[in-house]
Amino acid sequence: MYNLNGLIFRIWGVGGILFAFSLILLACSRFWNPLKCNKAELIAAVLGIAIALVYGGIYCKKIQNPSIISHEGYFEREYRDSTEAPPLPVTFAYVFSNNGQPKLTFYLDAFSKKKIFNCDFEKGVLYRIYYEESSHIIVNVEILNSDYTNIVG
C-alpha cells in the first residue's frame, strides 16, 4: 500500500554520496603513510563517514518502522527544493492546503514520483496525501474529488 522509495532515495542519494566523497577524501589523506598523512583530511573523512552511517541508520529505522499519517488538502503549487535532500537537485516540494488548516509542504524526488503518483498534481483538486511523519516524504497519493476519482497512485 505504501511506497517507501522516497525514503530509500534519501539513504542512497544523500547518505551514499556523502559516504562516497568521504571515502575519496580518506584515500586522499594518505592515512596509511604516517609521514605524508594529512590529519585534517583524515578527520574530515572519518567524520563524513560517521555522519553518512548515522544518516543511513536513521532512515533505515524509518523504513523498518514508518510513522505514516495522512493529510487531505487541495494542491496549490510545486517547486524544486534541493535543500531537503542535497546534493542532488531532484527533490520537489508540493504544497497542499485545506480550508482552515495551515498549508503543509511534502517532499518527493523525481524518481520515486513516477512509482508513487505518475500523474501531475492539478491545482484545486482535493488529494489525500500519505506521508512519513518526521520527514514529510510522500508514500502514497489518492485523488478525492476530480473527474479521475478512480485513479489511485
ROKE-887684 format. One line per field, with one value per residue (C-alpha): x, y, z; residue number from 0. Coordinates in steps of 0.5 Angstrom, whole numbers. Each point is the difference from the previous one (the first is absolute). Layout:
<pts>
east: c(X	...)
north: c(Y	...)
up: c(Z	...)
i: c(NUM	...)
</pts>
This chain:
<pts>
east: c(0	6	6	6	4	1	3	5	2	2	4	4	-1	3	3	3	3	3	3	3	3	3	3	3	3	2	4	3	2	5	-2	5	6	2	5	-5	-6	-5	-3	-5	-3	0	-4	-5	0	-2	-5	-3	0	-3	-6	-2	0	-5	-4	-1	-1	-6	-3	0	-3	-6	0	-1	-5	-3	-5	-5	-5	-5	-2	-6	1	0	6	3	7	6	7	7	3	7	2	-4	4	6	5	-5	-5	-5	-5	-6	-5	-7	-5	-7	-5	-6	-5	1	7	7	3	4	6	2	6	2	5	-1	2	-5	-6	0	-1	-5	-4	1	-4	1	-4	-5	-2	-6	-1	-1	5	1	8	3	7	5	-1	7	3	-7	2	-6	-1	-7	-5	-7	-5	-6	-4	1	-2	5	-2	1	8	4	7)
north: c(0	5	1	2	1	7	-2	-4	5	4	-5	-1	7	4	-5	-4	6	2	-7	0	7	-2	-6	4	5	-5	-3	7	1	-6	-3	-6	4	4	4	3	-1	7	0	5	-4	-6	3	2	-6	-4	5	0	-8	0	5	-4	-6	3	4	-7	-3	5	-1	-8	1	4	-5	-6	4	5	5	1	6	3	7	2	6	4	0	7	0	-4	3	-3	-1	-2	2	-6	-5	3	-1	-3	5	-5	1	4	3	0	5	-2	4	-2	6	2	-4	2	-1	-7	-1	-7	-3	-5	-1	0	-8	-2	4	-4	-6	3	5	0	6	7	4	4	7	0	-8	-3	-5	-5	0	-6	2	-2	5	2	1	2	-4	-3	-7	0	4	0	4	2	5	0	-3	-5	-3	-7	2	-2	1)
up: c(0	2	-5	4	-6	2	7	-4	-4	6	2	-7	-2	6	4	-5	-4	7	1	-7	1	7	-3	-5	5	4	-5	-2	7	-1	7	-1	0	7	-4	-5	4	-1	7	-2	-6	5	5	-5	-4	7	2	-7	0	7	-2	-6	4	5	-5	-4	7	2	-7	1	6	-3	-6	5	5	-4	3	-6	1	-5	-2	-4	-4	-6	-5	0	-3	-1	0	0	7	0	7	2	-3	-2	-4	-6	-3	-1	6	-1	6	-1	4	2	4	3	2	7	1	-2	-6	0	-4	-2	-4	-5	-5	-8	0	6	-3	-6	4	5	-4	-7	-2	1	6	-2	3	4	0	7	2	6	1	4	2	5	6	2	-7	-4	-5	-4	0	-4	-3	-1	-4	4	-5	-7	-7	2	6	-1	-1	6	0)
i: c(0	1	2	3	4	5	6	7	8	9	10	11	12	13	14	15	16	17	18	19	20	21	22	23	24	25	26	27	28	29	30	31	32	33	34	35	36	37	38	39	40	41	42	43	44	45	46	47	48	49	50	51	52	53	54	55	56	57	58	59	60	61	62	63	64	65	66	67	68	69	70	71	72	73	74	75	76	77	78	79	80	81	82	83	84	85	86	87	88	89	90	91	92	93	94	95	96	97	98	99	100	101	102	103	104	105	106	107	108	109	110	111	112	113	114	115	116	117	118	119	120	121	122	123	124	125	126	127	128	129	130	131	132	133	134	135	136	137	138	139	140	141	142	143	144	145	146	147	148	149	150	151	152)
</pts>
